[in-house]
Amino acid sequence: MNRAAAGHTLDPESGHVVVVGGGLATARLVGALRRKRFAGRITVVSAEHHPPYDRPPLSKQVLSGSRDDAPLPFDVEKLDVDLRLGTRATGLDAGARTLRTDAGDGDGELAYDALAIATGATPIRLPGSGAQLTLRTLDDALALRRRLTPGARVVIVGASWIGAEVATTALAAGCRVTCVEYAAEPFAGAIGPVVGASTRAWWAGIDLRTSTAVASVESDGVHLADGEVLPAEVVVTGIGVRPDLAWLADSGLRTDRGILVDARLRTSVPGVVALGDVAQRWSRHTGSHRLVEHWDEASMVATAAAASLLDWAEGPEHDPVPYFWSDLFGRKLQYVGSHAPGDELSVERDDDGALARARWSRDGVLTAWLGVDASKDVVRARTAVGGPVEALG
């Protein structure tokens, strides 16, 4: 398929690329386009009021107070970008190649030659009229930091990575911390109940309540399904995120849980790519479309996305072995690969019985590896995934 047949044309000198979203994936994509000598116009539309910034430091250094922001290298003048902050995308007419936004003054519609969607995802919230904080943006981190005062009763819903990172900081700030988790073990959704159970010792000093359902968050605290109310000055919800797809209704883009894209980040509409947390990317590692909501994905995907924008028919595929990490309870946890229910599991524990390493395999093939404070082993594990489990040693 050539570009004319696909209906996708982008003049490298005078074309106009519009990027929706203002995070890491956008910053990397704009840089990749300029490195590939795209000299046309680039307009970035972002609902946030801050230039692109890094998110991992939000739940760590920003929340703990060791820094106040986490800017990414994004020189608007050097990159020659029309950066439109505080502007939200509201619709897409793919046939007319027009993006609709909430901007006023007759500037609410943007014509484009090629479009990149990198709007990320939004936190899932619980029912109820009570105040609940999430941790997704810089403003979220700064607002939560102000609330983590000594003696404050903090209830975290979700024994997830983000829940554990918030619990780590809240405990260090002198808060009284309770974490409520629907599953039987912490981190069960990400690494399974057996591995999750081996992290229980990490939660010392926190009232960890597993197999506990939340009914709602109200003004007097967190209402559990069994009728108990957990009083709280601060409620933090960390039960996952969801790509915001409502504004793409009737756009012609194929969606599922996210925007469906191939390994070159191409959507079902010529001239439109999607990347980062909003994209549900095809992966040969799993033989399925997957939401890969990790920093590593957003950081590495730009080269393939830029190539697809510049030449719809050609370009490199993006399908690395998945990788994520989290810093929590004074430990660095790193995971590579992708395991599935039914994979054979091997768990190594330290002298205190806590998690040290885990590996998953299927039919003798390594599918995933997890290590705690084992950074020196990550590269070897990432190379070993997809090969004989014995190769890892």
C-alpha positions in Angstrom: 0.0 0.0 0.0 1.5 3.4 -1.0 0.6 6.6 0.7 -1.7 7.7 -2.1 -3.6 4.5 -1.9 -3.9 4.9 1.9 -5.1 8.4 1.6 -2.2 9.7 3.7 0.1 12.4 2.4 2.4 14.6 4.5 4.7 17.0 2.8 8.0 17.1 4.8 8.4 20.8 4.2 5.0 22.2 4.5 2.8 19.6 6.1 1.0 20.1 9.3 1.1 17.5 12.1 -1.2 18.0 15.1 -0.4 16.1 18.3 -3.1 15.7 20.9 -1.7 15.3 24.4 1.1 16.8 26.4 3.0 14.0 28.1 6.2 12.0 27.5 5.0 10.3 24.3 4.3 13.7 22.8 7.7 15.2 23.8 9.5 12.2 22.3 7.4 12.2 19.2 8.0 15.9 18.4 11.7 15.4 18.9 11.7 12.4 16.6 9.9 14.3 13.9 12.4 17.1 13.9 15.3 14.6 14.0 13.8 13.0 10.9 14.0 16.4 9.3 10.3 17.1 9.2 10.3 20.9 8.6 6.6 21.5 8.5 4.3 22.8 11.2 3.7 21.0 14.5 0.9 22.0 16.8 0.5 20.3 20.2 -2.9 20.5 21.9 -2.8 19.7 25.6 -5.6 19.9 28.2 -2.9 20.4 30.9 -1.6 23.9 31.8 2.0 22.7 32.1 4.5 22.0 29.3 5.3 18.2 29.0 6.7 16.7 32.2 7.8 13.3 33.5 5.3 11.3 35.5 7.4 8.8 37.5 8.8 11.5 39.8 5.3 12.6 40.8 4.7 9.7 43.1 8.3 9.8 44.4 10.3 13.1 44.5 7.4 15.5 44.0 5.1 13.8 46.5 7.9 13.6 49.1 8.8 17.2 48.6 12.3 16.8 47.3 11.3 18.6 44.1 8.4 20.7 42.9 8.2 19.7 39.2 9.5 17.2 36.7 10.0 19.0 33.4 11.0 17.1 30.2 13.4 18.5 27.7 11.0 20.3 25.4 12.3 23.6 24.0 9.3 25.0 22.2 11.3 27.6 20.3 14.1 25.2 19.3 11.5 22.6 18.2 9.4 25.2 16.5 6.2 24.0 18.1 2.8 25.8 18.5 2.1 24.6 22.0 -1.6 25.2 23.0 -2.0 24.5 26.7 -5.3 24.3 28.6 -7.0 23.2 25.4 -9.0 20.0 25.3 -9.8 17.9 22.2 -13.6 17.5 21.9 -14.0 15.6 18.6 -12.5 14.4 15.4 -13.7 14.6 11.8 -11.2 12.2 10.2 -12.8 12.6 6.8 -12.3 16.3 6.8 -9.0 15.9 8.7 -10.2 18.3 11.4 -9.7 18.2 15.1 -12.3 19.9 17.3 -11.3 21.5 20.5 -12.8 23.7 23.3 -10.7 26.7 22.3 -12.7 29.9 21.8 -12.1 32.9 19.6 -12.8 30.9 16.4 -9.8 28.8 17.0 -11.6 25.7 18.1 -11.0 23.7 14.9 -7.6 22.6 13.6 -7.0 21.2 10.1 -4.2 18.7 9.9 -2.3 16.6 7.4 -1.4 14.0 9.9 -2.6 13.5 13.5 -1.0 11.8 16.5 -3.2 11.0 19.5 -1.3 10.7 22.8 -3.9 11.8 25.3 -3.0 9.1 27.9 -5.5 7.9 30.4 -7.5 9.2 33.3 -7.8 7.6 36.8 -10.9 5.5 37.6 -12.8 7.0 40.5 -15.1 5.5 43.1 -18.8 6.3 43.6 -19.8 8.8 46.3 -19.8 12.5 46.9 -16.8 12.6 49.3 -13.4 14.1 48.2 -11.0 11.6 46.7 -7.6 12.4 45.4 -5.8 10.6 42.5 -2.2 10.8 41.4 -1.9 11.3 37.7 -0.8 14.9 37.1 1.6 17.4 38.6 -1.2 19.3 40.1 -2.5 16.0 41.7 0.9 15.4 43.3 1.2 18.9 44.7 -2.4 18.8 46.1 -1.8 15.5 47.7 1.6 16.5 49.1 -0.1 19.4 51.0 -2.5 16.9 52.7 0.1 14.4 53.9 0.7 15.9 57.3 1.8 14.1 60.5 -1.1 12.3 62.2 -3.5 12.6 59.1 -5.7 9.6 58.6 -5.0 8.5 55.0 -7.1 5.8 53.3 -5.7 4.4 50.1 -8.0 2.4 47.9 -6.0 -0.1 45.9 -2.9 -2.0 46.9 -1.5 -1.2 43.5 1.9 0.2 42.4 0.6 3.7 42.8 -1.1 2.8 46.0 2.1 1.4 47.5 4.1 4.4 46.3 1.7 6.8 48.0 1.6 4.6 51.1 5.4 4.8 51.3 5.5 8.6 51.3 2.5 8.9 53.6 4.0 6.6 56.1 7.3 8.6 56.0 5.4 11.8 56.5 3.9 10.5 59.8 0.4 9.8 58.5 -1.8 7.0 59.8 -2.2 4.8 56.7 -4.9 2.3 55.8 -4.9 0.5 52.4 -8.0 -1.3 51.2 -7.7 -3.8 48.4 -10.5 -5.8 46.8 -8.2 -8.8 45.8 -7.0 -11.3 48.3 -3.4 -10.1 48.1 -1.6 -6.8 47.3 -0.5 -6.4 43.6 -2.6 -9.4 42.7 -3.8 -7.9 39.5 -0.3 -7.2 38.2 1.8 -10.1 39.5 -0.8 -12.6 40.8 -1.8 -13.6 44.3 1.1 -15.9 45.0 3.8 -13.3 44.3 1.6 -10.6 45.8 1.4 -12.6 49.0 5.2 -12.6 49.3 5.2 -8.8 49.6 3.0 -8.6 52.7 6.0 -8.0 54.9 6.7 -4.8 53.0 3.5 -3.2 54.3 4.6 -3.1 57.9 3.2 0.0 59.7 0.2 0.1 57.3 -3.2 -1.3 58.1 -3.5 -3.4 54.9 -7.0 -4.8 54.4 -7.3 -7.3 51.5 -10.5 -9.0 50.3 -12.3 -5.8 51.1 -14.7 -4.1 48.9 -15.5 -0.3 48.9 -19.1 0.9 48.4 -18.4 4.6 48.1 -16.4 7.6 49.3 -18.5 10.0 51.4 -17.8 13.1 53.4 -17.3 11.0 56.6 -14.8 8.6 55.0 -14.6 5.4 53.0 -17.7 3.3 53.2 -17.0 -0.4 52.9 -19.4 -2.9 51.4 -19.9 -4.6 54.8 -21.1 -1.3 56.3 -17.9 -0.3 58.1 -16.8 3.3 57.7 -13.1 4.2 57.7 -12.8 7.8 58.8 -10.2 9.7 56.7 -8.9 13.2 56.3 -7.3 12.1 53.0 -8.7 9.5 50.5 -6.5 8.4 47.6 -8.0 6.2 44.9 -5.5 4.0 43.0 -7.5 1.4 41.3 -6.4 1.9 37.7 -6.8 4.2 34.8 -8.9 4.2 31.6 -8.2 5.8 28.2 -10.7 8.6 27.5 -12.3 7.6 24.3 -15.6 9.5 24.5 -14.4 12.4 22.4 -13.6 10.0 19.5 -17.2 8.8 19.1 -18.1 8.8 15.4 -14.5 9.4 14.4 -14.1 6.2 12.5 -11.2 5.0 14.7 -11.5 1.4 15.8 -11.4 1.2 19.6 -11.7 -1.4 22.3 -10.4 -0.6 25.7 -8.1 1.9 23.9 -7.4 3.0 20.3 -6.5 -0.1 18.4 -3.2 0.3 16.5 -0.7 -2.0 14.8 2.9 -2.5 15.6 3.7 0.7 13.8 1.1 2.7 15.9 -1.2 3.1 12.9 -4.9 3.4 13.6 -7.7 2.3 11.3 -7.8 5.8 9.8 -5.0 6.7 7.4 -2.8 9.5 8.6 -3.7 9.0 12.3 -1.4 7.3 14.8 -2.0 6.7 18.5 0.7 6.1 21.1 1.2 5.9 24.9 -1.4 5.0 27.4 -4.3 5.6 25.0 -3.1 3.1 22.5 -4.0 -0.6 22.5 -1.1 -1.9 20.5 -0.7 -5.2 18.7 2.0 -7.3 20.2 3.5 -10.5 18.7 4.7 -11.3 22.2 1.1 -11.9 23.3 -0.6 -12.3 20.0 -3.1 -9.7 21.0 -3.8 -6.0 21.3 -2.5 -4.8 24.7 -2.7 -1.6 26.7 0.9 -1.0 27.8 0.5 1.7 30.4 4.2 2.2 31.4 6.8 4.9 31.1 9.1 2.6 29.0 6.4 2.3 26.3 5.7 6.0 26.0 9.5 6.7 26.0 10.4 4.3 23.2 7.4 4.4 20.9 8.2 7.8 19.2 10.5 6.5 16.5 8.0 4.1 15.0 5.1 6.6 15.3 7.1 9.4 13.6 8.0 7.1 10.8 4.4 6.1 10.3 3.4 9.8 10.1 6.1 10.6 7.6 5.5 7.5 5.4 2.3 5.5 6.1 3.5 2.4 4.2 6.9 2.0 5.7 8.8 2.3 9.0 10.0 0.2 11.9 7.7 -1.8 14.1 7.5 -1.2 17.8 7.1 -4.3 19.9 9.7 -4.5 22.7 9.6 -6.9 25.5 7.4 -5.1 28.1 9.2 -3.5 31.1 8.1 -1.5 34.1 9.5 -0.6 37.5 8.3 0.8 40.8 10.1 2.3 43.8 8.2 1.4 46.9 8.9 0.6 50.6 12.6 1.3 50.0 12.9 -1.2 47.3 13.1 -1.1 43.5 10.9 -3.7 41.8 11.4 -4.4 38.1 9.4 -6.6 35.8 10.0 -7.7 32.2 7.8 -9.8 29.9 4.2 -10.6 30.1 2.8 -13.6 32.0 -0.7 -15.1 31.7 -2.9 -17.2 34.0 -1.7 -20.7 34.0 2.0 -20.0 33.5 4.4 -22.0 35.6 5.6 -19.8 38.5 8.8 -20.0 40.5 9.4 -17.6 43.4 12.6 -16.9 45.3 12.4 -15.3 48.7 15.0 -13.6 50.9 16.1 -14.7 54.3 13.0 -13.0 55.9 10.7 -14.8 53.5 9.9 -11.7 51.4 9.9 -11.6 47.7 13.3 -11.5 46.0 12.6 -12.8 42.4 9.9 -14.5 40.4 9.8 -16.0 37.0 7.0 -17.3 34.8 7.2 -19.8 32.0 5.0 -21.7 29.6 6.0 -25.0 27.9 9.6 -24.3 29.0 9.7 -20.8 27.5 10.3 -17.8 29.8 7.4 -15.4 29.7 8.2 -12.9 32.4 10.7 -12.1 35.2 10.5 -10.0 38.3 13.3 -8.8 40.5 13.6 -6.8 43.7 16.7 -4.7 44.0 18.2 -6.7 41.2 18.9 -4.1 38.5 22.0 -5.9 37.4 19.9 -8.8 36.2 17.3 -6.8 34.2 19.1 -6.7 30.8 19.8 -10.4 31.0 16.2 -11.2 31.9 14.8 -9.0 29.1 17.0 -10.8 26.6 16.0 -14.2 28.0 12.2 -13.6 27.7 10.9 -15.7 24.8 13.7 -18.2 25.1 14.3 -21.4 27.2 13.7 -20.7 30.8 17.0 -22.5 31.6 18.9 -19.7 29.8 18.2 -17.4 32.7 20.0 -19.6 35.1 
